[in-house]
Amino acid sequence: MKTRFLLLSVLMFVTAKIDAGIPIFYSYGDDMVKVVELPDRDEFQLLARDGNAYHADLGILHKQFSLFWIPLVNFGEEQYVFYTDKKIMGQDYTYVSLSPSDIEYLQSEIGGIPSSPELPFWDAWGGKLLVAAIILGLVVIAKLD
């Protein structure tokens, strides 16, 4: 009984938010994940559209669907990029794709960078495991009622 009340309350809250025009928090599309913080050197500067140079880090650009900031599905090709997460001219990220020779240079200079991009655990599996645990918890609570 408690489970049904809790589930019904959550559904009514979500429905009320939709009717009120308040957004439900989800994202779909390009996502950027920082994988290596690069040293603060001139060679790791990124020239943005506003004409200023900003410090860049090594990140992975990929496409992702997330719900309430929980990454659920990754799709598309993952690629290494230099990027800055400063908001510049209305853009959340400014980035430049890297060539294989750029990656080789970074591997020789910095080290510890895999040849192909690998998403961190949270983005690759963490969100899926969290959602599975929530669903399993709801099923167990429903069975206990």
Secondary structure, DSSP 8 states (H G I E B T S, - for coil): -HHHHHHHHHHHHHHHHHHTT----EEEEEEEEEEE---S-GGGEEE-TTS-EEE-EEEEEEEEEEETTEEEEEEEEEEEEEEE-S-BTTBS-EEEE--HHHHHHHHHHT----SS----HIIIIIHHHHHHHHHHHHHHHHHH-
